[in-house]
Amino acid sequence: MKNADQKYVLAFNSSPRKEKGFTAMVLERFMAGAASEGAETETIYLASKKIADCLGCTWCWFKTPGVCRHKDDVPALHEKMLRADVIIHATPLYICNMNAIMKRFLDRIMPLAEPYQEYHDDGVCSHPHDQKPDLRHVLLSTCGFPGLRNFDPLVLAAERMAEVGGGHLHAAVLFPSSVLLARDPCPAAEQLEYVFRAGREVVGDGISEETVQGYSRPYVDPHAYVDELNAFFRTLREKID
Ligand SMILES: Cc1cc2nc3c(=O)[nH]c(=O)nc-3n(C[C@H](O)[C@H](O)[C@H](O)COP(=O)(O)O)c2cc1C
C-alpha cells in the first residue's frame, strides 16, 4: 500500500544481458536496500523496450511541446521519470562510456525539458524541466578492466547530464573487474553489502561518504587479476586455434 511519503526508486538498466548481467547483480543489491526501507522500486530493462533514435527535429519543443513524434515505449518511461524520487542509470561500460542502448534512451529526454537555456557562472548551461526538483540521480556501472579510473569518462558524462537537468549527480556506484562478481565466494561481498546500504540511504538522508568509501574499496590486486584473466583467455583461444 503506497503512502504519500513513500519514495519511488526507478532504475534503468541498459545491459543487453539484462537480469543475467553483472550490472544487474550490483543494481539488485541497491534496489533491495531501497525496498528494505519501504520504497517502491522498479527496474526497467531498456533492451526490452522499443526506443527509436532521436531525429533531432525539435518537434517536441516547437511543434508539439512535450510530445515526441515517435510512437514507441519512451513516453511511458518518461511518465515514470516524472514520478521518481531517485533515478538510477545503470549501464555496462562499453568503450569507456555508457552503452548505445542507454545513450539512445537519454537522447530522447528532450520532451521532459524546456528549450530555454539557463547559464550558470561555472560555465554549465541547464534547461528547466518537469522532473522533481529534489530528484536524486545515481549512476551505476560495471566494467571488465580493473580499477575505478576506467569509469572516468562515464562519470563525467553522468555529472554533466545531471547538471544540465538542473541537479547534480548524487552518487556513482562503480564495480570494475566485473567477472569477479560471479565468483563464489565473491571477493566483493563486503562492497556489495555497502551497495545495499547505499540503497537504504538514498531514500533517507542520502548516501554517506562512508558508504561510498565502503563500496569503492578495491577487491582485487589489478596485476594478479589481469594475469589470471589472460591465462583463462589463452585457454579459450587455444580451443579454437
Ligand atoms: C562492446 C563491449 C565494450 C566494452 N568496453 C569496455 C571498456 O571500455 N572498458 C572495460 O573495462 N570493460 C569493457 N567491457 C566489459 C563490460 O563493461 C563488462 O563485462 C560489464 O560488466 C558487462 O556488464 P553486463 O554483464 O551487465 O552487460 C566491454 C564489453 C563489451 C561487450
The ligand as a Tripos MOL2 file, in Angstrom:
@<TRIPOS>MOLECULE
LIG
   31    33     1     0     0
SMALL
NO_CHARGES

@<TRIPOS>ATOM
      1 C1         31.2820   -3.9720  -26.6560 C.3       1 LIG1
      2 C2         31.9000   -4.0030  -25.2980 C.ar      1 LIG1
      3 C3         32.7260   -2.9690  -24.9060 C.ar      1 LIG1
      4 C4         33.3260   -2.9780  -23.6360 C.ar      1 LIG1
      5 N1         34.1530   -1.9420  -23.2860 N.ar      1 LIG1
      6 C5         34.7570   -1.9600  -22.0790 C.ar      1 LIG1
      7 C6         35.6440   -0.9060  -21.7040 C.ar      1 LIG1
      8 O1         35.8700    0.0510  -22.4340 O.2       1 LIG1
      9 N2         36.2620   -0.9900  -20.5010 N.ar      1 LIG1
     10 C7         36.0390   -2.0390  -19.6390 C.ar      1 LIG1
     11 O2         36.6240   -2.0520  -18.5710 O.2       1 LIG1
     12 N3         35.1600   -3.0260  -19.9520 N.ar      1 LIG1
     13 C8         34.5260   -3.0200  -21.1420 C.ar      1 LIG1
     14 N4         33.6380   -4.0240  -21.4750 N.ar      1 LIG1
     15 C9         33.2900   -5.0600  -20.4680 C.3       1 LIG1
     16 C10        31.9350   -4.7590  -19.7710 C.3       1 LIG1
     17 O3         31.8980   -3.4310  -19.2980 O.3       1 LIG1
     18 C11        31.7120   -5.6720  -18.5710 C.3       1 LIG1
     19 O4         31.7850   -7.0130  -18.9590 O.3       1 LIG1
     20 C12        30.3910   -5.3680  -17.8860 C.3       1 LIG1
     21 O5         30.4490   -5.8330  -16.5640 O.3       1 LIG1
     22 C13        29.2050   -6.0160  -18.5990 C.3       1 LIG1
     23 O6         28.0340   -5.7870  -17.8510 O.3       1 LIG1
     24 P1         26.7080   -6.6550  -18.0850 P.3       1 LIG1
     25 O7         27.0670   -8.0750  -17.7820 O.co2     1 LIG1
     26 O8         25.7110   -6.0950  -17.1310 O.co2     1 LIG1
     27 O9         26.3150   -6.4480  -19.5090 O.co2     1 LIG1
     28 C14        33.0480   -4.0460  -22.7310 C.ar      1 LIG1
     29 C15        32.1840   -5.0830  -23.1390 C.ar      1 LIG1
     30 C16        31.6300   -5.0750  -24.3930 C.ar      1 LIG1
     31 C17        30.7180   -6.2060  -24.8090 C.3       1 LIG1
@<TRIPOS>BOND
     1     1     2 1
     2     2     3 ar
     3     2    30 ar
     4     3     4 ar
     5     4     5 ar
     6     4    28 ar
     7     5     6 ar
     8     6     7 ar
     9     6    13 1
    10     7     8 2
    11     7     9 ar
    12     9    10 ar
    13    10    11 2
    14    10    12 ar
    15    12    13 ar
    16    13    14 ar
    17    14    15 1
    18    14    28 ar
    19    15    16 1
    20    16    17 1
    21    16    18 1
    22    18    19 1
    23    18    20 1
    24    20    21 1
    25    20    22 1
    26    22    23 1
    27    23    24 1
    28    24    25 2
    29    24    26 1
    30    24    27 1
    31    28    29 ar
    32    29    30 ar
    33    30    31 1
@<TRIPOS>SUBSTRUCTURE
     1 LIG1         1 GROUP 0 **** ****
